[in-house]
Amino acid sequence: MKELIEYIVRALVDHPDDVRITEAEGEHTLIFELRCHPDDIGKVIGKGGKTIGAIRTLLATAAGRDGRRAMLEVVD
C-alpha cells in the first residue's frame, strides 16, 4: 500500500524526489505519514481536500481487501 500512495503522489507533485512516506503498523490499522516539498502540499491536498480525499478512499479500499484499516496523514 505504501507503493500505491508513493506512485500516486509522485505523479502529482513537481518535486517527486522529496516525497517521503513513513508507515506505522498497529494490530488492525496502518498509519501512513506523507511528507513532501512545501510547494507541493497544496497539490497533494487539492481544492477543498478533494485530491487527498480520493487518495484516502483508494487506500481504504486497498486496506479493506486485507481486512485492515488505513489512515493517511499529510505532515508539514
Secondary structure, DSSP 8 states (H G I E B T S, - for coil): -HHHHHHHHHHH-S-GGG-EEEEEE-SSEEEEEEE--GGGHHHHH-GGGHHHHHHHHHHHHHHHHTT-EEEEEEE-
